Amino acid sequence: MNCEAIHCADTKTVRFAIYPDGLDGPRIMAHVSEAALRDLCDDPDADPDSDLTLTCEAYFACIEAKALERYRAAPSVPIVLEPADLRACAVLH
């Protein structure tokens, strides 16, 4: 799936869309924290102002899978992924 992401500096998250039933179904908005994305960066000394949407895109297969899992478990609860949620992404990437 394509990564549709936007950095929301006010909430310190990157907001992205997931489509649990494919593109013909509902569009669900989810968030991943800046801290979680920074933990995924290969370079821990990377520029703190770097574009986190690019990190989201690079790891999107794993981020999307975790967000879909969270959505299916509790469809009415907002999805906000934190560092602990994405530790497996760093290992797999």
A tleap script that builds the chain and sets N, CA, C and O, in Angstrom:
source leaprc.protein.ff14SB
mol = sequence {
  NMET ASN CYS GLU ALA ILE HIE CYS ALA ASP
  THR LYS THR VAL ARG PHE ALA ILE TYR PRO
  ASP GLY LEU ASP GLY PRO ARG ILE MET ALA
  HIE VAL SER GLU ALA ALA LEU ARG ASP LEU
  CYS ASP ASP PRO ASP ALA ASP PRO ASP SER
  ASP LEU THR LEU THR CYS GLU ALA TYR PHE
  ALA CYS ILE GLU ALA LYS ALA LEU GLU ARG
  TYR ARG ALA ALA PRO SER VAL PRO ILE VAL
  LEU GLU PRO ALA ASP LEU ARG ALA CYS ALA
  VAL LEU CHIE
}
set mol.1.N position { 0.846 -1.172 0.000 }
set mol.1.CA position { 0.000 0.000 0.000 }
set mol.1.C position { 0.891 1.235 0.000 }
set mol.1.O position { 2.009 1.203 0.516 }
set mol.2.N position { 0.407 2.288 -0.564 }
set mol.2.CA position { 1.140 3.554 -0.569 }
set mol.2.C position { 1.083 4.199 0.805 }
set mol.2.O position { 0.098 4.072 1.533 }
set mol.3.N position { 2.150 4.886 1.138 }
set mol.3.CA position { 2.224 5.606 2.409 }
set mol.3.C position { 1.715 7.026 2.199 }
set mol.3.O position { 2.332 7.818 1.487 }
set mol.4.N position { 0.591 7.339 2.822 }
set mol.4.CA position { 0.030 8.692 2.802 }
set mol.4.C position { 0.282 9.268 4.186 }
set mol.4.O position { -0.491 9.014 5.110 }
set mol.5.N position { 1.353 10.040 4.342 }
set mol.5.CA position { 1.748 10.499 5.673 }
set mol.5.C position { 1.999 11.996 5.700 }
set mol.5.O position { 2.427 12.595 4.713 }
set mol.6.N position { 1.720 12.585 6.862 }
set mol.6.CA position { 1.986 14.002 7.081 }
set mol.6.C position { 2.507 14.170 8.509 }
set mol.6.O position { 1.978 13.582 9.452 }
set mol.7.N position { 3.549 14.982 8.644 }
set mol.7.CA position { 4.126 15.242 9.961 }
set mol.7.C position { 3.270 16.275 10.681 }
set mol.7.O position { 2.997 17.347 10.141 }
set mol.8.N position { 2.851 15.957 11.889 }
set mol.8.CA position { 2.049 16.861 12.716 }
set mol.8.C position { 2.905 17.294 13.902 }
set mol.8.O position { 2.914 16.638 14.944 }
set mol.9.N position { 3.615 18.391 13.736 }
set mol.9.CA position { 4.550 18.853 14.765 }
set mol.9.C position { 3.844 19.163 16.083 }
set mol.9.O position { 4.419 18.969 17.153 }
set mol.10.N position { 2.609 19.640 16.013 }
set mol.10.CA position { 1.893 19.999 17.240 }
set mol.10.C position { 1.593 18.802 18.135 }
set mol.10.O position { 1.536 18.945 19.356 }
set mol.11.N position { 1.400 17.624 17.545 }
set mol.11.CA position { 1.137 16.414 18.328 }
set mol.11.C position { 2.355 15.508 18.420 }
set mol.11.O position { 2.305 14.457 19.059 }
set mol.12.N position { 3.454 15.914 17.781 }
set mol.12.CA position { 4.699 15.128 17.758 }
set mol.12.C position { 4.446 13.717 17.229 }
set mol.12.O position { 4.927 12.725 17.778 }
set mol.13.N position { 3.672 13.665 16.140 }
set mol.13.CA position { 3.373 12.397 15.486 }
set mol.13.C position { 3.436 12.579 13.976 }
set mol.13.O position { 3.467 13.696 13.461 }
set mol.14.N position { 3.454 11.450 13.290 }
set mol.14.CA position { 3.214 11.426 11.853 }
set mol.14.C position { 1.877 10.717 11.681 }
set mol.14.O position { 1.693 9.592 12.147 }
set mol.15.N position { 0.953 11.383 11.013 }
set mol.15.CA position { -0.376 10.831 10.763 }
set mol.15.C position { -0.352 10.136 9.412 }
set mol.15.O position { 0.206 10.657 8.446 }
set mol.16.N position { -0.961 8.957 9.349 }
set mol.16.CA position { -0.976 8.200 8.098 }
set mol.16.C position { -2.298 7.459 7.958 }
set mol.16.O position { -3.021 7.247 8.931 }
set mol.17.N position { -2.591 7.074 6.728 }
set mol.17.CA position { -3.844 6.379 6.434 }
set mol.17.C position { -3.599 4.886 6.279 }
set mol.17.O position { -2.574 4.450 5.755 }
set mol.18.N position { -4.579 4.115 6.752 }
set mol.18.CA position { -4.596 2.675 6.491 }
set mol.18.C position { -5.970 2.337 5.920 }
set mol.18.O position { -6.952 3.039 6.163 }
set mol.19.N position { -6.017 1.258 5.166 }
set mol.19.CA position { -7.248 0.812 4.520 }
set mol.19.C position { -7.470 -0.658 4.884 }
set mol.19.O position { -7.020 -1.541 4.154 }
set mol.20.N position { -8.155 -0.936 5.997 }
set mol.20.CA position { -8.316 -2.314 6.468 }
set mol.20.C position { -8.974 -3.252 5.460 }
set mol.20.O position { -8.681 -4.447 5.448 }
set mol.21.N position { -9.859 -2.724 4.615 }
set mol.21.CA position { -10.573 -3.548 3.638 }
set mol.21.C position { -10.145 -3.244 2.211 }
set mol.21.O position { -10.906 -3.473 1.270 }
set mol.22.N position { -8.937 -2.731 2.046 }
set mol.22.CA position { -8.476 -2.337 0.728 }
set mol.22.C position { -8.991 -0.951 0.376 }
set mol.22.O position { -9.696 -0.323 1.165 }
set mol.23.N position { -8.638 -0.484 -0.801 }
set mol.23.CA position { -8.984 0.880 -1.205 }
set mol.23.C position { -10.479 1.117 -1.367 }
set mol.23.O position { -10.920 2.266 -1.378 }
set mol.24.N position { -11.267 0.054 -1.492 }
set mol.24.CA position { -12.717 0.207 -1.621 }
set mol.24.C position { -13.406 0.362 -0.268 }
set mol.24.O position { -14.588 0.698 -0.205 }
set mol.25.N position { -12.667 0.118 0.813 }
set mol.25.CA position { -13.247 0.201 2.156 }
set mol.25.C position { -12.936 1.526 2.825 }
set mol.25.O position { -12.510 2.479 2.172 }
set mol.26.N position { -13.150 1.580 4.131 }
set mol.26.CA position { -12.930 2.831 4.862 }
set mol.26.C position { -11.454 3.212 4.950 }
set mol.26.O position { -10.562 2.363 4.931 }
set mol.27.N position { -11.237 4.502 5.046 }
set mol.27.CA position { -9.892 5.058 5.247 }
set mol.27.C position { -9.791 5.405 6.727 }
set mol.27.O position { -10.571 6.210 7.237 }
set mol.28.N position { -8.832 4.801 7.413 }
set mol.28.CA position { -8.653 5.002 8.845 }
set mol.28.C position { -7.368 5.793 9.063 }
set mol.28.O position { -6.327 5.476 8.488 }
set mol.29.N position { -7.451 6.823 9.899 }
set mol.29.CA position { -6.263 7.616 10.214 }
set mol.29.C position { -5.612 7.068 11.478 }
set mol.29.O position { -6.287 6.760 12.460 }
set mol.30.N position { -4.294 6.953 11.433 }
set mol.30.CA position { -3.517 6.469 12.569 }
set mol.30.C position { -2.328 7.396 12.765 }
set mol.30.O position { -2.001 8.195 11.887 }
set mol.31.N position { -1.692 7.287 13.907 }
set mol.31.CA position { -0.539 8.122 14.224 }
set mol.31.C position { 0.608 7.240 14.694 }
set mol.31.O position { 0.395 6.197 15.312 }
set mol.32.N position { 1.820 7.670 14.393 }
set mol.32.CA position { 3.019 7.042 14.945 }
set mol.32.C position { 3.831 8.172 15.568 }
set mol.32.O position { 4.006 9.227 14.958 }
set mol.33.N position { 4.321 7.951 16.776 }
set mol.33.CA position { 5.017 9.023 17.483 }
set mol.33.C position { 6.362 9.334 16.836 }
set mol.33.O position { 6.993 8.472 16.224 }
set mol.34.N position { 6.785 10.589 16.986 }
set mol.34.CA position { 8.113 10.984 16.505 }
set mol.34.C position { 9.178 10.100 17.142 }
set mol.34.O position { 10.123 9.685 16.471 }
set mol.35.N position { 9.032 9.810 18.436 }
set mol.35.CA position { 10.021 8.988 19.147 }
set mol.35.C position { 10.139 7.606 18.515 }
set mol.35.O position { 11.243 7.085 18.363 }
set mol.36.N position { 9.009 7.011 18.148 }
set mol.36.CA position { 9.035 5.684 17.525 }
set mol.36.C position { 9.766 5.726 16.190 }
set mol.36.O position { 10.545 4.825 15.881 }
set mol.37.N position { 9.522 6.762 15.401 }
set mol.37.CA position { 10.181 6.876 14.097 }
set mol.37.C position { 11.670 7.166 14.257 }
set mol.37.O position { 12.489 6.630 13.511 }
set mol.38.N position { 12.022 7.999 15.212 }
set mol.38.CA position { 13.448 8.289 15.427 }
set mol.38.C position { 14.200 7.034 15.859 }
set mol.38.O position { 15.358 6.845 15.489 }
set mol.39.N position { 13.541 6.172 16.645 }
set mol.39.CA position { 14.167 4.913 17.058 }
set mol.39.C position { 14.444 4.003 15.870 }
set mol.39.O position { 15.355 3.177 15.921 }
set mol.40.N position { 13.668 4.144 14.803 }
set mol.40.CA position { 13.860 3.310 13.619 }
set mol.40.C position { 14.995 3.794 12.726 }
set mol.40.O position { 15.505 3.031 11.906 }
set mol.41.N position { 15.393 5.043 12.876 }
set mol.41.CA position { 16.443 5.608 12.024 }
set mol.41.C position { 17.742 4.835 12.204 }
set mol.41.O position { 18.109 4.465 13.319 }
set mol.42.N position { 18.429 4.598 11.096 }
set mol.42.CA position { 19.703 3.889 11.138 }
set mol.42.C position { 20.770 4.691 11.865 }
set mol.42.O position { 21.674 4.118 12.473 }
set mol.43.N position { 20.670 6.004 11.804 }
set mol.43.CA position { 21.671 6.886 12.400 }
set mol.43.C position { 21.066 7.601 13.605 }
set mol.43.O position { 20.281 8.534 13.437 }
set mol.44.N position { 21.423 7.172 14.826 }
set mol.44.CA position { 20.842 7.808 16.007 }
set mol.44.C position { 21.225 9.278 16.150 }
set mol.44.O position { 20.570 10.016 16.887 }
set mol.45.N position { 22.279 9.716 15.455 }
set mol.45.CA position { 22.708 11.111 15.510 }
set mol.45.C position { 22.151 11.920 14.344 }
set mol.45.O position { 22.620 13.025 14.069 }
set mol.46.N position { 21.157 11.372 13.665 }
set mol.46.CA position { 20.574 12.053 12.500 }
set mol.46.C position { 19.976 13.391 12.920 }
set mol.46.O position { 19.630 13.604 14.082 }
set mol.47.N position { 19.867 14.260 11.968 }
set mol.47.CA position { 19.306 15.593 12.187 }
set mol.47.C position { 17.906 15.471 12.802 }
set mol.47.O position { 17.034 14.831 12.215 }
set mol.48.N position { 17.680 16.073 13.970 }
set mol.48.CA position { 16.360 15.965 14.600 }
set mol.48.C position { 15.249 16.622 13.792 }
set mol.48.O position { 14.070 16.363 14.034 }
set mol.49.N position { 15.609 17.460 12.845 }
set mol.49.CA position { 14.607 18.100 11.992 }
set mol.49.C position { 14.404 17.352 10.676 }
set mol.49.O position { 13.757 17.867 9.764 }
set mol.50.N position { 14.953 16.139 10.573 }
set mol.50.CA position { 14.816 15.374 9.336 }
set mol.50.C position { 13.342 15.047 9.087 }
set mol.50.O position { 12.523 15.071 10.006 }
set mol.51.N position { 13.030 14.748 7.854 }
set mol.51.CA position { 11.651 14.492 7.446 }
set mol.51.C position { 11.216 13.102 7.918 }
set mol.51.O position { 11.593 12.093 7.322 }
set mol.52.N position { 10.438 13.058 8.968 }
set mol.52.CA position { 10.002 11.783 9.528 }
set mol.52.C position { 9.002 11.065 8.637 }
set mol.52.O position { 8.778 9.866 8.809 }
set mol.53.N position { 8.395 11.770 7.688 }
set mol.53.CA position { 7.503 11.080 6.754 }
set mol.53.C position { 8.298 10.117 5.879 }
set mol.53.O position { 7.769 9.092 5.448 }
set mol.54.N position { 9.560 10.435 5.613 }
set mol.54.CA position { 10.408 9.524 4.833 }
set mol.54.C position { 10.716 8.261 5.630 }
set mol.54.O position { 10.753 7.167 5.068 }
set mol.55.N position { 10.937 8.404 6.924 }
set mol.55.CA position { 11.153 7.232 7.778 }
set mol.55.C position { 9.887 6.393 7.822 }
set mol.55.O position { 9.949 5.166 7.746 }
set mol.56.N position { 8.744 7.047 7.942 }
set mol.56.CA position { 7.466 6.335 7.936 }
set mol.56.C position { 7.304 5.550 6.636 }
set mol.56.O position { 6.882 4.394 6.647 }
set mol.57.N position { 7.638 6.177 5.538 }
set mol.57.CA position { 7.532 5.517 4.236 }
set mol.57.C position { 8.486 4.329 4.135 }
set mol.57.O position { 8.109 3.276 3.621 }
set mol.58.N position { 9.712 4.488 4.619 }
set mol.58.CA position { 10.711 3.420 4.526 }
set mol.58.C position { 10.300 2.177 5.318 }
set mol.58.O position { 10.628 1.056 4.927 }
set mol.59.N position { 9.596 2.367 6.410 }
set mol.59.CA position { 9.190 1.259 7.283 }
set mol.59.C position { 7.692 0.996 7.205 }
set mol.59.O position { 7.129 0.353 8.091 }
set mol.60.N position { 7.047 1.484 6.161 }
set mol.60.CA position { 5.592 1.477 6.137 }
set mol.60.C position { 4.980 0.085 6.162 }
set mol.60.O position { 3.918 -0.091 6.759 }
set mol.61.N position { 5.585 -0.885 5.556 }
set mol.61.CA position { 4.994 -2.233 5.565 }
set mol.61.C position { 4.797 -2.712 7.002 }
set mol.61.O position { 3.745 -3.253 7.343 }
set mol.62.N position { 5.791 -2.515 7.824 }
set mol.62.CA position { 5.711 -2.940 9.221 }
set mol.62.C position { 4.785 -2.030 10.031 }
set mol.62.O position { 3.988 -2.516 10.833 }
set mol.63.N position { 4.885 -0.717 9.825 }
set mol.63.CA position { 4.039 0.242 10.543 }
set mol.63.C position { 2.569 -0.002 10.205 }
set mol.63.O position { 1.716 -0.016 11.092 }
set mol.64.N position { 2.282 -0.192 8.933 }
set mol.64.CA position { 0.903 -0.448 8.504 }
set mol.64.C position { 0.376 -1.740 9.124 }
set mol.64.O position { -0.761 -1.781 9.594 }
set mol.65.N position { 1.189 -2.793 9.128 }
set mol.65.CA position { 0.756 -4.071 9.696 }
set mol.65.C position { 0.408 -3.923 11.180 }
set mol.65.O position { -0.594 -4.468 11.644 }
set mol.66.N position { 1.232 -3.189 11.915 }
set mol.66.CA position { 0.968 -2.983 13.342 }
set mol.66.C position { -0.297 -2.145 13.542 }
set mol.66.O position { -1.095 -2.433 14.433 }
set mol.67.N position { -0.481 -1.121 12.726 }
set mol.67.CA position { -1.678 -0.284 12.832 }
set mol.67.C position { -2.942 -1.087 12.495 }
set mol.67.O position { -3.965 -0.938 13.163 }
set mol.68.N position { -2.874 -1.926 11.475 }
set mol.68.CA position { -4.025 -2.766 11.120 }
set mol.68.C position { -4.350 -3.742 12.245 }
set mol.68.O position { -5.518 -3.972 12.558 }
set mol.69.N position { -3.322 -4.308 12.844 }
set mol.69.CA position { -3.517 -5.219 13.978 }
set mol.69.C position { -4.224 -4.486 15.122 }
set mol.69.O position { -5.171 -5.006 15.712 }
set mol.70.N position { -3.761 -3.295 15.419 }
set mol.70.CA position { -4.345 -2.499 16.501 }
set mol.70.C position { -5.790 -2.133 16.159 }
set mol.70.O position { -6.662 -2.195 17.025 }
set mol.71.N position { -6.052 -1.754 14.910 }
set mol.71.CA position { -7.407 -1.387 14.481 }
set mol.71.C position { -8.364 -2.572 14.605 }
set mol.71.O position { -9.475 -2.427 15.114 }
set mol.72.N position { -7.936 -3.722 14.148 }
set mol.72.CA position { -8.813 -4.901 14.180 }
set mol.72.C position { -9.111 -5.334 15.616 }
set mol.72.O position { -10.189 -5.859 15.894 }
set mol.73.N position { -8.169 -5.116 16.520 }
set mol.73.CA position { -8.382 -5.481 17.921 }
set mol.73.C position { -9.370 -4.540 18.611 }
set mol.73.O position { -10.122 -4.958 19.491 }
set mol.74.N position { -9.365 -3.270 18.207 }
set mol.74.CA position { -10.240 -2.278 18.847 }
set mol.74.C position { -10.555 -1.168 17.848 }
set mol.74.O position { -9.922 -0.113 17.885 }
set mol.75.N position { -11.523 -1.388 16.956 }
set mol.75.CA position { -11.799 -0.438 15.875 }
set mol.75.C position { -12.190 0.972 16.314 }
set mol.75.O position { -11.990 1.922 15.557 }
set mol.76.N position { -12.733 1.129 17.496 }
set mol.76.CA position { -13.183 2.460 17.917 }
set mol.76.C position { -12.141 3.227 18.740 }
set mol.76.O position { -12.391 4.358 19.157 }
set mol.77.N position { -10.985 2.620 18.971 }
set mol.77.CA position { -9.933 3.256 19.769 }
set mol.77.C position { -8.926 3.923 18.831 }
set mol.77.O position { -8.498 3.310 17.852 }
set mol.78.N position { -8.542 5.174 19.118 }
set mol.78.CA position { -7.533 5.836 18.273 }
set mol.78.C position { -6.232 5.030 18.227 }
set mol.78.O position { -5.830 4.421 19.219 }
set mol.79.N position { -5.590 5.037 17.075 }
set mol.79.CA position { -4.351 4.281 16.880 }
set mol.79.C position { -3.175 5.240 16.981 }
set mol.79.O position { -3.019 6.136 16.151 }
set mol.80.N position { -2.352 5.045 18.004 }
set mol.80.CA position { -1.120 5.812 18.169 }
set mol.80.C position { -0.017 4.814 18.485 }
set mol.80.O position { 0.010 4.226 19.566 }
set mol.81.N position { 0.888 4.629 17.537 }
set mol.81.CA position { 1.984 3.684 17.726 }
set mol.81.C position { 3.146 4.369 18.429 }
set mol.81.O position { 3.506 5.500 18.101 }
set mol.82.N position { 3.723 3.676 19.393 }
set mol.82.CA position { 4.833 4.177 20.203 }
set mol.82.C position { 6.071 3.317 19.940 }
set mol.82.O position { 5.979 2.318 19.226 }
set mol.83.N position { 7.227 3.686 20.503 }
set mol.83.CA position { 8.464 2.928 20.240 }
set mol.83.C position { 8.336 1.425 20.494 }
set mol.83.O position { 8.820 0.628 19.690 }
set mol.84.N position { 7.702 1.028 21.582 }
set mol.84.CA position { 7.571 -0.401 21.888 }
set mol.84.C position { 6.804 -1.150 20.799 }
set mol.84.O position { 7.058 -2.330 20.560 }
set mol.85.N position { 5.871 -0.470 20.143 }
set mol.85.CA position { 5.082 -1.100 19.081 }
set mol.85.C position { 5.918 -1.418 17.845 }
set mol.85.O position { 5.600 -2.340 17.094 }
set mol.86.N position { 6.984 -0.655 17.638 }
set mol.86.CA position { 7.737 -0.766 16.385 }
set mol.86.C position { 9.119 -1.393 16.544 }
set mol.86.O position { 9.916 -1.366 15.607 }
set mol.87.N position { 9.411 -1.948 17.692 }
set mol.87.CA position { 10.741 -2.557 17.878 }
set mol.87.C position { 10.994 -3.667 16.864 }
set mol.87.O position { 12.114 -3.819 16.378 }
set mol.88.N position { 9.971 -4.436 16.545 }
set mol.88.CA position { 10.127 -5.515 15.563 }
set mol.88.C position { 10.441 -4.962 14.180 }
set mol.88.O position { 11.113 -5.629 13.393 }
set mol.89.N position { 9.972 -3.767 13.870 }
set mol.89.CA position { 10.247 -3.161 12.566 }
set mol.89.C position { 11.740 -2.935 12.377 }
set mol.89.O position { 12.270 -3.166 11.291 }
set mol.90.N position { 12.412 -2.491 13.416 }
set mol.90.CA position { 13.846 -2.223 13.323 }
set mol.90.C position { 14.613 -3.510 13.071 }
set mol.90.O position { 15.596 -3.514 12.330 }
set mol.91.N position { 14.172 -4.598 13.680 }
set mol.91.CA position { 14.837 -5.889 13.505 }
set mol.91.C position { 14.615 -6.417 12.096 }
set mol.91.O position { 15.534 -6.965 11.487 }
set mol.92.N position { 13.410 -6.257 11.576 }
set mol.92.CA position { 13.059 -6.794 10.261 }
set mol.92.C position { 13.631 -5.990 9.105 }
set mol.92.O position { 13.813 -6.525 8.012 }
set mol.93.N position { 13.912 -4.737 9.326 }
set mol.93.CA position { 14.307 -3.851 8.230 }
set mol.93.C position { 15.738 -4.014 7.862 }
set mol.93.O position { 16.223 -3.337 6.955 }
savepdb mol mol.pdb
quit
